[in-house]
Amino acid sequence: MSQGQVLLFSAGGLRLGVFLAEVGRLLVEDQLAPVPFSHPAMAGLMLAGDDGPVPVFDMRGLLGSTPAPHAPGATVALFPTAKGPVGLRLEQLLGTIATYEPLSESAAEALLDQAPDAVRSTLSNAARTPEGVFSFFSPDAFLARVGL
């Protein structure tokens, strides 16, 4: 039983999904300007046309790895906020789906318990596709986690 189109991707080594309605747009990473003394997950600022400079985050920064200062060709998902869009660098874009089967509450909890502590709060629920399981990514929880 599905409840909306989902964008599947990998980030921070996890297979994730986010409702397509929560994504403002997708961009290809061009150049990022580093931001000194920023959050460890911040990869830098990217010029995004009319949106101006957009902060781009990388989930690997939450896991203790330093995000690459530049990942040319990487897909960046922009999430709208009251202060303007915020980007998340996707390690791999896996496509969109309209059909998936939510996991039972206990199975979802077991999957989420396997996620690293640093990113667990950004995940909610989980589902199965013929290709495997994924956790739902919460843009709002991620933004709160990085202090936005």
N, C-alpha and C positions, 0 to 999 in steps of 0.2 A: 504494500500500500504506500503510494508516494504522496507527497504533499508539496509539490513544486519542483521546478528545474533546479538542478544542483551542478555547480562547477566543481569538478574533481581536480585535485592537484597534490603535489607533494611539497612539503616545507618542513624544515627541521628534521628531515628523515622520516616524517610521518605521512601516511596517506590520509588526506583530508578532503572535506567537501564543505561548500558554503552555498547557501541559497543564492541563485543568480540575481534575484531581486535586491540583494544586499551589496552587489558589486556595481560601482559606478561605471567603470570601464576597465579594459585591459590595455596596457601599453607595453611596448618593447623597451627595455632599459637601454638608454643611450649613454649619457655621461652623468655621473653623480659628483657633486661637490661635497667633500668631507665637512663634517661639522664637529669642531673640536669640543671636547668635554660633554658630548651628548650621551644619551642612553646607550648601553653596550649593544643593543639590538639595532641601533640606527646605522644603516649603511651609508646614508648621505641624503643630499637634496637633489632632486631631478627637476629640470624644467619640463613642464607638461602643458605646453601651449597656453591657452587662456587661463588655465588653473594656476599659472605661475610656478614658483618653486614648491615642490611637494616633498615632504619627508618620506623616505623609503626605509622600511624596516626589514630585517631578515631574522626569521625565527631562530636561526643558529646562534644569534647573539644572546638569546635567553638561555641557551644551553651551554654557555661558557666559551663558545668559539667566537673568534672575531670575524664579523661578516666581511666578505670581500669588498673592498672599496668600490669595485666596479665589476659588474658581471654582464658584459655586452651581450645582447641578444636574450637575456633573461626576461621572462614575462613578469610584469608588475601589475597586481590587482589594485585598483584604486577604490577605496571605501569612503563614501561621503561622510563628513562630520559637520557640526555647526561651525567649525573654524576653517573648513575647507577640506579637500580630499587628503587622505593619508594612504601611502602605498605599502604593499607587502610584496616582497620578492618571492616568486614561486620558483622552486627548484625545478619542477617539471609540471607542465600543464597536461592533464590527463583527459580533458574533454568535458562534455556536459552529459548529464543523464536526466531522464524524466521518470525512470522506474527504478525503485530500490525497495528493499524490505527492511524496515526498522528492526534492530535487534531487541530482544527482550531486555527488560530493565537490568536483570542480573548479568546478562551477557555484555551489555553496554558498559556497565560498571566494571566488569572484569577487564575489558579492553582499555577503558580509560585509566584504570589502575596501573596498566603497563606503561603509560606515557610518562615521560620524565616530569618530576615535580614542577619544574620551572614553566612548563607549558600546559599542565593539566587544567589549570583554571581557564584556559582559552578554548577548551573543548567541551562540547555538550552532546550527549547522546551518540549513537553510532548506527550504522546501517550496513546492509549487505547488497552487493551487486553480483552478477555472475563472475566478475573479475576478482572479487574479494571484498573484505570489509573496509570501512573507512569511518573516521570520527568526524563529527560536524564541528567546524571551526566557527567560533563566535567573534566577529570583528569587534563588537563592543567590549567583550571581555579582554581581547588582545589590546585594544587601545587603553583600557583601564590598567592593564598589566604594565604597559610602557609609560604610564603616567599622562596620558592624553585624555 
